Amino acid sequence: MFDKSLYTKAFAVTLGLVVLGLFLSYIYFGSVTITDTIGSVICAAIVAFMAQLFITMRRNENS
């Protein structure tokens, strides 16, 4: 059930959103801690995996 290429694409999109969020947070609050950055990357990996599973399940459902 793990599709490496799909996970890589989902992770790239999720990391793009994380970078945008961290940038906006830096603009609004004036600083970003290392804890924010590490936590965001870990969460991005989890969200990308969940998105990859969801897309894979939807593909199998329609087949």
PDB file of N, CA, C, O and CB in Angstrom:
ATOM      1  N   MET A   1       0.792  -1.193   0.000  1.00  0.00           N
ATOM      2  CA  MET A   1       0.000   0.000   0.000  1.00  0.00           C
ATOM      3  C   MET A   1       0.839   1.263   0.000  1.00  0.00           C
ATOM      4  O   MET A   1       0.299   2.369  -0.008  1.00  0.00           O
ATOM      5  CB  MET A   1      -0.904  -0.005   1.167  1.00  0.00           C
ATOM      6  N   PHE A   2       2.118   1.111   0.008  1.00  0.00           N
ATOM      7  CA  PHE A   2       2.988   2.285   0.018  1.00  0.00           C
ATOM      8  C   PHE A   2       3.494   2.540  -1.391  1.00  0.00           C
ATOM      9  O   PHE A   2       4.154   1.685  -1.981  1.00  0.00           O
ATOM     10  CB  PHE A   2       4.173   2.097   1.003  1.00  0.00           C
ATOM     11  N   ASP A   3       3.189   3.707  -1.928  1.00  0.00           N
ATOM     12  CA  ASP A   3       3.630   4.117  -3.257  1.00  0.00           C
ATOM     13  C   ASP A   3       4.651   5.236  -3.075  1.00  0.00           C
ATOM     14  O   ASP A   3       4.302   6.366  -2.733  1.00  0.00           O
ATOM     15  CB  ASP A   3       2.419   4.582  -4.153  1.00  0.00           C
ATOM     16  N   LYS A   4       5.920   4.901  -3.310  1.00  0.00           N
ATOM     17  CA  LYS A   4       7.000   5.837  -3.014  1.00  0.00           C
ATOM     18  C   LYS A   4       6.911   7.116  -3.844  1.00  0.00           C
ATOM     19  O   LYS A   4       7.125   8.207  -3.317  1.00  0.00           O
ATOM     20  CB  LYS A   4       8.335   5.171  -3.251  1.00  0.00           C
ATOM     21  N   SER A   5       6.602   6.996  -5.123  1.00  0.00           N
ATOM     22  CA  SER A   5       6.541   8.194  -5.967  1.00  0.00           C
ATOM     23  C   SER A   5       5.373   9.095  -5.571  1.00  0.00           C
ATOM     24  O   SER A   5       5.509  10.319  -5.577  1.00  0.00           O
ATOM     25  CB  SER A   5       6.417   7.799  -7.444  1.00  0.00           C
ATOM     26  N   LEU A   6       4.245   8.513  -5.230  1.00  0.00           N
ATOM     27  CA  LEU A   6       3.101   9.304  -4.774  1.00  0.00           C
ATOM     28  C   LEU A   6       3.400   9.965  -3.437  1.00  0.00           C
ATOM     29  O   LEU A   6       3.036  11.121  -3.219  1.00  0.00           O
ATOM     30  CB  LEU A   6       1.851   8.424  -4.660  1.00  0.00           C
ATOM     31  N   TYR A   7       4.065   9.232  -2.533  1.00  0.00           N
ATOM     32  CA  TYR A   7       4.442   9.810  -1.246  1.00  0.00           C
ATOM     33  C   TYR A   7       5.398  10.984  -1.422  1.00  0.00           C
ATOM     34  O   TYR A   7       5.281  11.997  -0.733  1.00  0.00           O
ATOM     35  CB  TYR A   7       5.080   8.748  -0.354  1.00  0.00           C
ATOM     36  N   THR A   8       6.343  10.843  -2.350  1.00  0.00           N
ATOM     37  CA  THR A   8       7.299  11.921  -2.599  1.00  0.00           C
ATOM     38  C   THR A   8       6.588  13.171  -3.100  1.00  0.00           C
ATOM     39  O   THR A   8       6.913  14.280  -2.676  1.00  0.00           O
ATOM     40  CB  THR A   8       8.358  11.475  -3.612  1.00  0.00           C
ATOM     41  N   LYS A   9       5.626  13.004  -3.995  1.00  0.00           N
ATOM     42  CA  LYS A   9       4.857  14.146  -4.495  1.00  0.00           C
ATOM     43  C   LYS A   9       4.032  14.781  -3.381  1.00  0.00           C
ATOM     44  O   LYS A   9       3.999  16.005  -3.252  1.00  0.00           O
ATOM     45  CB  LYS A   9       3.941  13.712  -5.645  1.00  0.00           C
ATOM     46  N   ALA A  10       3.365  13.952  -2.575  1.00  0.00           N
ATOM     47  CA  ALA A  10       2.558  14.475  -1.475  1.00  0.00           C
ATOM     48  C   ALA A  10       3.435  15.177  -0.445  1.00  0.00           C
ATOM     49  O   ALA A  10       3.040  16.204   0.108  1.00  0.00           O
ATOM     50  CB  ALA A  10       1.762  13.347  -0.811  1.00  0.00           C
ATOM     51  N   PHE A  11       4.612  14.636  -0.185  1.00  0.00           N
ATOM     52  CA  PHE A  11       5.534  15.244   0.769  1.00  0.00           C
ATOM     53  C   PHE A  11       6.051  16.587   0.252  1.00  0.00           C
ATOM     54  O   PHE A  11       6.217  17.531   1.026  1.00  0.00           O
ATOM     55  CB  PHE A  11       6.706  14.298   1.052  1.00  0.00           C
ATOM     56  N   ALA A  12       6.305  16.671  -1.048  1.00  0.00           N
ATOM     57  CA  ALA A  12       6.770  17.928  -1.632  1.00  0.00           C
ATOM     58  C   ALA A  12       5.696  19.011  -1.502  1.00  0.00           C
ATOM     59  O   ALA A  12       6.000  20.154  -1.160  1.00  0.00           O
ATOM     60  CB  ALA A  12       7.151  17.726  -3.115  1.00  0.00           C
ATOM     61  N   VAL A  13       4.451  18.651  -1.773  1.00  0.00           N
ATOM     62  CA  VAL A  13       3.358  19.618  -1.640  1.00  0.00           C
ATOM     63  C   VAL A  13       3.195  20.032  -0.185  1.00  0.00           C
ATOM     64  O   VAL A  13       3.026  21.214   0.114  1.00  0.00           O
ATOM     65  CB  VAL A  13       2.039  19.029  -2.179  1.00  0.00           C
ATOM     66  N   THR A  14       3.244  19.067   0.712  1.00  0.00           N
ATOM     67  CA  THR A  14       3.085  19.359   2.138  1.00  0.00           C
ATOM     68  C   THR A  14       4.239  20.226   2.640  1.00  0.00           C
ATOM     69  O   THR A  14       4.014  21.161   3.408  1.00  0.00           O
ATOM     70  CB  THR A  14       3.006  18.050   2.953  1.00  0.00           C
ATOM     71  N   LEU A  15       5.453  19.935   2.225  1.00  0.00           N
ATOM     72  CA  LEU A  15       6.592  20.761   2.636  1.00  0.00           C
ATOM     73  C   LEU A  15       6.478  22.182   2.100  1.00  0.00           C
ATOM     74  O   LEU A  15       6.881  23.135   2.766  1.00  0.00           O
ATOM     75  CB  LEU A  15       7.899  20.135   2.161  1.00  0.00           C
ATOM     76  N   GLY A  16       5.933  22.322   0.905  1.00  0.00           N
ATOM     77  CA  GLY A  16       5.690  23.655   0.373  1.00  0.00           C
ATOM     78  C   GLY A  16       4.736  24.444   1.255  1.00  0.00           C
ATOM     79  O   GLY A  16       4.948  25.630   1.510  1.00  0.00           O
ATOM     80  N   LEU A  17       3.684  23.778   1.717  1.00  0.00           N
ATOM     81  CA  LEU A  17       2.740  24.431   2.629  1.00  0.00           C
ATOM     82  C   LEU A  17       3.383  24.749   3.972  1.00  0.00           C
ATOM     83  O   LEU A  17       3.086  25.780   4.575  1.00  0.00           O
ATOM     84  CB  LEU A  17       1.514  23.550   2.840  1.00  0.00           C
ATOM     85  N   VAL A  18       4.262  23.868   4.443  1.00  0.00           N
ATOM     86  CA  VAL A  18       4.967  24.101   5.708  1.00  0.00           C
ATOM     87  C   VAL A  18       5.881  25.318   5.588  1.00  0.00           C
ATOM     88  O   VAL A  18       5.912  26.165   6.481  1.00  0.00           O
ATOM     89  CB  VAL A  18       5.787  22.853   6.116  1.00  0.00           C
ATOM     90  N   VAL A  19       6.615  25.404   4.499  1.00  0.00           N
ATOM     91  CA  VAL A  19       7.511  26.544   4.298  1.00  0.00           C
ATOM     92  C   VAL A  19       6.706  27.840   4.240  1.00  0.00           C
ATOM     93  O   VAL A  19       7.097  28.850   4.826  1.00  0.00           O
ATOM     94  CB  VAL A  19       8.341  26.366   3.003  1.00  0.00           C
ATOM     95  N   LEU A  20       5.587  27.802   3.533  1.00  0.00           N
ATOM     96  CA  LEU A  20       4.722  28.976   3.475  1.00  0.00           C
ATOM     97  C   LEU A  20       4.208  29.356   4.862  1.00  0.00           C
ATOM     98  O   LEU A  20       4.205  30.531   5.228  1.00  0.00           O
ATOM     99  CB  LEU A  20       3.547  28.721   2.533  1.00  0.00           C
ATOM    100  N   GLY A  21       3.776  28.361   5.627  1.00  0.00           N
ATOM    101  CA  GLY A  21       3.290  28.616   6.978  1.00  0.00           C
ATOM    102  C   GLY A  21       4.358  29.163   7.901  1.00  0.00           C
ATOM    103  O   GLY A  21       4.095  30.074   8.686  1.00  0.00           O
ATOM    104  N   LEU A  22       5.560  28.617   7.815  1.00  0.00           N
ATOM    105  CA  LEU A  22       6.655  29.118   8.643  1.00  0.00           C
ATOM    106  C   LEU A  22       7.051  30.536   8.239  1.00  0.00           C
ATOM    107  O   LEU A  22       7.383  31.360   9.091  1.00  0.00           O
ATOM    108  CB  LEU A  22       7.865  28.189   8.543  1.00  0.00           C
ATOM    109  N   PHE A  23       7.014  30.812   6.947  1.00  0.00           N
ATOM    110  CA  PHE A  23       7.325  32.154   6.471  1.00  0.00           C
ATOM    111  C   PHE A  23       6.289  33.162   6.969  1.00  0.00           C
ATOM    112  O   PHE A  23       6.645  34.240   7.446  1.00  0.00           O
ATOM    113  CB  PHE A  23       7.392  32.175   4.937  1.00  0.00           C
ATOM    114  N   LEU A  24       5.018  32.812   6.860  1.00  0.00           N
ATOM    115  CA  LEU A  24       3.961  33.700   7.349  1.00  0.00           C
ATOM    116  C   LEU A  24       4.040  33.876   8.866  1.00  0.00           C
ATOM    117  O   LEU A  24       3.785  34.961   9.390  1.00  0.00           O
ATOM    118  CB  LEU A  24       2.583  33.153   6.956  1.00  0.00           C
ATOM    119  N   SER A  25       4.395  32.802   9.558  1.00  0.00           N
ATOM    120  CA  SER A  25       4.569  32.892  11.009  1.00  0.00           C
ATOM    121  C   SER A  25       5.718  33.823  11.362  1.00  0.00           C
ATOM    122  O   SER A  25       5.628  34.593  12.319  1.00  0.00           O
ATOM    123  CB  SER A  25       4.816  31.503  11.608  1.00  0.00           C
ATOM    124  N   TYR A  26       6.800  33.754  10.591  1.00  0.00           N
ATOM    125  CA  TYR A  26       7.942  34.628  10.828  1.00  0.00           C
ATOM    126  C   TYR A  26       7.565  36.094  10.587  1.00  0.00           C
ATOM    127  O   TYR A  26       7.963  36.981  11.341  1.00  0.00           O
ATOM    128  CB  TYR A  26       9.120  34.223   9.925  1.00  0.00           C
ATOM    129  N   ILE A  27       6.801  36.327   9.538  1.00  0.00           N
ATOM    130  CA  ILE A  27       6.369  37.702   9.254  1.00  0.00           C
ATOM    131  C   ILE A  27       5.456  38.214  10.370  1.00  0.00           C
ATOM    132  O   ILE A  27       5.609  39.350  10.819  1.00  0.00           O
ATOM    133  CB  ILE A  27       5.640  37.774   7.887  1.00  0.00           C
ATOM    134  N   TYR A  28       4.517  37.394  10.817  1.00  0.00           N
ATOM    135  CA  TYR A  28       3.535  37.839  11.806  1.00  0.00           C
ATOM    136  C   TYR A  28       4.143  37.969  13.203  1.00  0.00           C
ATOM    137  O   TYR A  28       3.940  38.981  13.874  1.00  0.00           O
ATOM    138  CB  TYR A  28       2.360  36.871  11.844  1.00  0.00           C
ATOM    139  N   PHE A  29       4.892  36.943  13.649  1.00  0.00           N
ATOM    140  CA  PHE A  29       5.416  36.932  15.013  1.00  0.00           C
ATOM    141  C   PHE A  29       6.836  37.487  15.125  1.00  0.00           C
ATOM    142  O   PHE A  29       7.244  37.905  16.208  1.00  0.00           O
ATOM    143  CB  PHE A  29       5.387  35.532  15.549  1.00  0.00           C
ATOM    144  N   GLY A  30       7.586  37.499  14.042  1.00  0.00           N
ATOM    145  CA  GLY A  30       8.934  38.033  14.066  1.00  0.00           C
ATOM    146  C   GLY A  30      10.016  37.010  14.350  1.00  0.00           C
ATOM    147  O   GLY A  30      11.200  37.341  14.302  1.00  0.00           O
ATOM    148  N   SER A  31       9.638  35.767  14.648  1.00  0.00           N
ATOM    149  CA  SER A  31      10.643  34.727  14.884  1.00  0.00           C
ATOM    150  C   SER A  31      10.003  33.349  14.733  1.00  0.00           C
ATOM    151  O   SER A  31       8.793  33.180  14.880  1.00  0.00           O
ATOM    152  CB  SER A  31      11.280  34.881  16.295  1.00  0.00           C
ATOM    153  N   VAL A  32      10.851  32.380  14.438  1.00  0.00           N
ATOM    154  CA  VAL A  32      10.436  30.983  14.359  1.00  0.00           C
ATOM    155  C   VAL A  32      11.499  30.179  15.096  1.00  0.00           C
ATOM    156  O   VAL A  32      12.688  30.324  14.813  1.00  0.00           O
ATOM    157  CB  VAL A  32      10.262  30.496  12.856  1.00  0.00           C
ATOM    158  N   THR A  33      11.091  29.339  16.029  1.00  0.00           N
ATOM    159  CA  THR A  33      12.058  28.554  16.788  1.00  0.00           C
ATOM    160  C   THR A  33      12.385  27.257  16.067  1.00  0.00           C
ATOM    161  O   THR A  33      11.671  26.855  15.148  1.00  0.00           O
ATOM    162  CB  THR A  33      11.526  28.259  18.192  1.00  0.00           C
ATOM    163  N   ILE A  34      13.454  26.608  16.478  1.00  0.00           N
ATOM    164  CA  ILE A  34      13.840  25.330  15.896  1.00  0.00           C
ATOM    165  C   ILE A  34      12.795  24.259  16.207  1.00  0.00           C
ATOM    166  O   ILE A  34      12.608  23.328  15.423  1.00  0.00           O
ATOM    167  CB  ILE A  34      15.219  24.898  16.417  1.00  0.00           C
ATOM    168  N   THR A  35      12.125  24.387  17.333  1.00  0.00           N
ATOM    169  CA  THR A  35      11.061  23.444  17.688  1.00  0.00           C
ATOM    170  C   THR A  35       9.914  23.525  16.692  1.00  0.00           C
ATOM    171  O   THR A  35       9.356  22.498  16.303  1.00  0.00           O
ATOM    172  CB  THR A  35      10.547  23.719  19.110  1.00  0.00           C
ATOM    173  N   ASP A  36       9.558  24.732  16.278  1.00  0.00           N
ATOM    174  CA  ASP A  36       8.511  24.897  15.272  1.00  0.00           C
ATOM    175  C   ASP A  36       8.900  24.229  13.965  1.00  0.00           C
ATOM    176  O   ASP A  36       8.084  23.560  13.331  1.00  0.00           O
ATOM    177  CB  ASP A  36       8.224  26.378  15.037  1.00  0.00           C
ATOM    178  N   THR A  37      10.135  24.412  13.572  1.00  0.00           N
ATOM    179  CA  THR A  37      10.606  23.867  12.300  1.00  0.00           C
ATOM    180  C   THR A  37      10.640  22.344  12.326  1.00  0.00           C
ATOM    181  O   THR A  37      10.142  21.701  11.403  1.00  0.00           O
ATOM    182  CB  THR A  37      11.994  24.412  11.970  1.00  0.00           C
ATOM    183  N   ILE A  38      11.210  21.769  13.357  1.00  0.00           N
ATOM    184  CA  ILE A  38      11.302  20.303  13.458  1.00  0.00           C
ATOM    185  C   ILE A  38       9.915  19.681  13.566  1.00  0.00           C
ATOM    186  O   ILE A  38       9.625  18.687  12.899  1.00  0.00           O
ATOM    187  CB  ILE A  38      12.161  19.894  14.675  1.00  0.00           C
ATOM    188  N   GLY A  39       9.072  20.250  14.390  1.00  0.00           N
ATOM    189  CA  GLY A  39       7.711  19.731  14.540  1.00  0.00           C
ATOM    190  C   GLY A  39       6.925  19.816  13.249  1.00  0.00           C
ATOM    191  O   GLY A  39       6.151  18.913  12.931  1.00  0.00           O
ATOM    192  N   SER A  40       7.114  20.882  12.507  1.00  0.00           N
ATOM    193  CA  SER A  40       6.400  21.036  11.240  1.00  0.00           C
ATOM    194  C   SER A  40       6.854  20.009  10.213  1.00  0.00           C
ATOM    195  O   SER A  40       6.029  19.481   9.467  1.00  0.00           O
ATOM    196  CB  SER A  40       6.601  22.442  10.690  1.00  0.00           C
ATOM    197  N   VAL A  41       8.145  19.716  10.160  1.00  0.00           N
ATOM    198  CA  VAL A  41       8.653  18.714   9.211  1.00  0.00           C
ATOM    199  C   VAL A  41       8.149  17.326   9.579  1.00  0.00           C
ATOM    200  O   VAL A  41       7.781  16.551   8.696  1.00  0.00           O
ATOM    201  CB  VAL A  41      10.195  18.725   9.179  1.00  0.00           C
ATOM    202  N   ILE A  42       8.127  17.003  10.859  1.00  0.00           N
ATOM    203  CA  ILE A  42       7.617  15.697  11.292  1.00  0.00           C
ATOM    204  C   ILE A  42       6.133  15.573  10.963  1.00  0.00           C
ATOM    205  O   ILE A  42       5.691  14.540  10.461  1.00  0.00           O
ATOM    206  CB  ILE A  42       7.847  15.494  12.809  1.00  0.00           C
ATOM    207  N   CYS A  43       5.373  16.614  11.241  1.00  0.00           N
ATOM    208  CA  CYS A  43       3.948  16.593  10.922  1.00  0.00           C
ATOM    209  C   CYS A  43       3.712  16.523   9.422  1.00  0.00           C
ATOM    210  O   CYS A  43       2.764  15.878   8.973  1.00  0.00           O
ATOM    211  CB  CYS A  43       3.261  17.822  11.496  1.00  0.00           C
ATOM    212  N   ALA A  44       4.559  17.175   8.647  1.00  0.00           N
ATOM    213  CA  ALA A  44       4.429  17.127   7.187  1.00  0.00           C
ATOM    214  C   ALA A  44       4.614  15.704   6.670  1.00  0.00           C
ATOM    215  O   ALA A  44       3.911  15.279   5.754  1.00  0.00           O
ATOM    216  CB  ALA A  44       5.452  18.065   6.523  1.00  0.00           C
ATOM    217  N   ALA A  45       5.551  14.972   7.251  1.00  0.00           N
ATOM    218  CA  ALA A  45       5.762  13.582   6.841  1.00  0.00           C
ATOM    219  C   ALA A  45       4.539  12.727   7.153  1.00  0.00           C
ATOM    220  O   ALA A  45       4.158  11.870   6.355  1.00  0.00           O
ATOM    221  CB  ALA A  45       7.000  12.999   7.535  1.00  0.00           C
ATOM    222  N   ILE A  46       3.925  12.957   8.305  1.00  0.00           N
ATOM    223  CA  ILE A  46       2.740  12.187   8.695  1.00  0.00           C
ATOM    224  C   ILE A  46       1.559  12.540   7.799  1.00  0.00           C
ATOM    225  O   ILE A  46       0.844  11.650   7.340  1.00  0.00           O
ATOM    226  CB  ILE A  46       2.384  12.446  10.174  1.00  0.00           C
ATOM    227  N   VAL A  47       1.349  13.824   7.547  1.00  0.00           N
ATOM    228  CA  VAL A  47       0.238  14.256   6.700  1.00  0.00           C
ATOM    229  C   VAL A  47       0.430  13.754   5.266  1.00  0.00           C
ATOM    230  O   VAL A  47      -0.537  13.344   4.624  1.00  0.00           O
ATOM    231  CB  VAL A  47       0.111  15.795   6.718  1.00  0.00           C
ATOM    232  N   ALA A  48       1.650  13.783   4.764  1.00  0.00           N
ATOM    233  CA  ALA A  48       1.921  13.277   3.417  1.00  0.00           C
ATOM    234  C   ALA A  48       1.639  11.784   3.331  1.00  0.00           C
ATOM    235  O   ALA A  48       1.102  11.318   2.326  1.00  0.00           O
ATOM    236  CB  ALA A  48       3.376  13.561   3.017  1.00  0.00           C
ATOM    237  N   PHE A  49       1.986  11.033   4.356  1.00  0.00           N
ATOM    238  CA  PHE A  49       1.699   9.600   4.366  1.00  0.00           C
ATOM    239  C   PHE A  49       0.200   9.345   4.386  1.00  0.00           C
ATOM    240  O   PHE A  49      -0.296   8.468   3.678  1.00  0.00           O
ATOM    241  CB  PHE A  49       2.361   8.929   5.571  1.00  0.00           C
ATOM    242  N   MET A  50      -0.524  10.116   5.200  1.00  0.00           N
ATOM    243  CA  MET A  50      -1.980   9.960   5.246  1.00  0.00           C
ATOM    244  C   MET A  50      -2.617  10.321   3.900  1.00  0.00           C
ATOM    245  O   MET A  50      -3.552   9.652   3.459  1.00  0.00           O
ATOM    246  CB  MET A  50      -2.576  10.835   6.364  1.00  0.00           C
ATOM    247  N   ALA A  51      -2.122  11.363   3.254  1.00  0.00           N
ATOM    248  CA  ALA A  51      -2.643  11.748   1.941  1.00  0.00           C
ATOM    249  C   ALA A  51      -2.344  10.669   0.909  1.00  0.00           C
ATOM    250  O   ALA A  51      -3.188  10.359   0.069  1.00  0.00           O
ATOM    251  CB  ALA A  51      -2.044  13.092   1.492  1.00  0.00           C
ATOM    252  N   GLN A  52      -1.159  10.103   0.970  1.00  0.00           N
ATOM    253  CA  GLN A  52      -0.791   9.033   0.045  1.00  0.00           C
ATOM    254  C   GLN A  52      -1.687   7.811   0.247  1.00  0.00           C
ATOM    255  O   GLN A  52      -2.113   7.198  -0.731  1.00  0.00           O
ATOM    256  CB  GLN A  52       0.687   8.646   0.232  1.00  0.00           C
ATOM    257  N   LEU A  53      -1.976   7.451   1.485  1.00  0.00           N
ATOM    258  CA  LEU A  53      -2.878   6.326   1.748  1.00  0.00           C
ATOM    259  C   LEU A  53      -4.281   6.617   1.237  1.00  0.00           C
ATOM    260  O   LEU A  53      -4.921   5.744   0.651  1.00  0.00           O
ATOM    261  CB  LEU A  53      -2.921   6.012   3.246  1.00  0.00           C
ATOM    262  N   PHE A  54      -4.762   7.827   1.453  1.00  0.00           N
ATOM    263  CA  PHE A  54      -6.096   8.205   1.012  1.00  0.00           C
ATOM    264  C   PHE A  54      -6.206   8.122  -0.510  1.00  0.00           C
ATOM    265  O   PHE A  54      -7.176   7.572  -1.031  1.00  0.00           O
ATOM    266  CB  PHE A  54      -6.437   9.618   1.495  1.00  0.00           C
ATOM    267  N   ILE A  55      -5.219   8.664  -1.225  1.00  0.00           N
ATOM    268  CA  ILE A  55      -5.248   8.632  -2.685  1.00  0.00           C
ATOM    269  C   ILE A  55      -5.163   7.199  -3.193  1.00  0.00           C
ATOM    270  O   ILE A  55      -5.859   6.838  -4.142  1.00  0.00           O
ATOM    271  CB  ILE A  55      -4.102   9.468  -3.265  1.00  0.00           C
ATOM    272  N   THR A  56      -4.324   6.384  -2.576  1.00  0.00           N
ATOM    273  CA  THR A  56      -4.200   4.989  -2.978  1.00  0.00           C
ATOM    274  C   THR A  56      -5.501   4.231  -2.748  1.00  0.00           C
ATOM    275  O   THR A  56      -5.916   3.438  -3.594  1.00  0.00           O
ATOM    276  CB  THR A  56      -3.062   4.318  -2.219  1.00  0.00           C
ATOM    277  N   MET A  57      -6.144   4.469  -1.613  1.00  0.00           N
ATOM    278  CA  MET A  57      -7.413   3.794  -1.334  1.00  0.00           C
ATOM    279  C   MET A  57      -8.483   4.227  -2.321  1.00  0.00           C
ATOM    280  O   MET A  57      -9.282   3.401  -2.764  1.00  0.00           O
ATOM    281  CB  MET A  57      -7.874   4.082   0.099  1.00  0.00           C
ATOM    282  N   ARG A  58      -8.513   5.516  -2.676  1.00  0.00           N
ATOM    283  CA  ARG A  58      -9.511   5.985  -3.652  1.00  0.00           C
ATOM    284  C   ARG A  58      -9.263   5.382  -5.025  1.00  0.00           C
ATOM    285  O   ARG A  58     -10.213   5.069  -5.742  1.00  0.00           O
ATOM    286  CB  ARG A  58      -9.492   7.518  -3.746  1.00  0.00           C
ATOM    287  N   ARG A  59      -7.998   5.214  -5.402  1.00  0.00           N
ATOM    288  CA  ARG A  59      -7.690   4.592  -6.699  1.00  0.00           C
ATOM    289  C   ARG A  59      -8.168   3.147  -6.714  1.00  0.00           C
ATOM    290  O   ARG A  59      -8.754   2.701  -7.700  1.00  0.00           O
ATOM    291  CB  ARG A  59      -6.172   4.655  -6.995  1.00  0.00           C
ATOM    292  N   ASN A  60      -7.926   2.408  -5.628  1.00  0.00           N
ATOM    293  CA  ASN A  60      -8.320   1.007  -5.566  1.00  0.00           C
ATOM    294  C   ASN A  60      -9.845   0.861  -5.508  1.00  0.00           C
ATOM    295  O   ASN A  60     -10.403  -0.128  -5.985  1.00  0.00           O
ATOM    296  CB  ASN A  60      -7.677   0.333  -4.352  1.00  0.00           C
ATOM    297  N   GLU A  61     -10.496   1.842  -4.928  1.00  0.00           N
ATOM    298  CA  GLU A  61     -11.954   1.807  -4.817  1.00  0.00           C
ATOM    299  C   GLU A  61     -12.601   1.963  -6.187  1.00  0.00           C
ATOM    300  O   GLU A  61     -13.622   1.336  -6.468  1.00  0.00           O
ATOM    301  CB  GLU A  61     -12.451   2.907  -3.868  1.00  0.00           C
ATOM    302  N   ASN A  62     -12.015   2.791  -7.033  1.00  0.00           N
ATOM    303  CA  ASN A  62     -12.577   3.063  -8.352  1.00  0.00           C
ATOM    304  C   ASN A  62     -12.178   2.026  -9.389  1.00  0.00           C
ATOM    305  O   ASN A  62     -12.717   2.035 -10.496  1.00  0.00           O
ATOM    306  CB  ASN A  62     -12.150   4.424  -8.816  1.00  0.00           C
ATOM    307  N   SER A  63     -11.262   1.146  -9.067  1.00  0.00           N
ATOM    308  CA  SER A  63     -10.812   0.139 -10.035  1.00  0.00           C
ATOM    309  C   SER A  63     -11.773  -1.012 -10.152  1.00  0.00           C
ATOM    310  O   SER A  63     -11.535  -1.939 -10.925  1.00  0.00           O
ATOM    311  CB  SER A  63      -9.456  -0.384  -9.656  1.00  0.00           C
TER     312      SER A  63
END
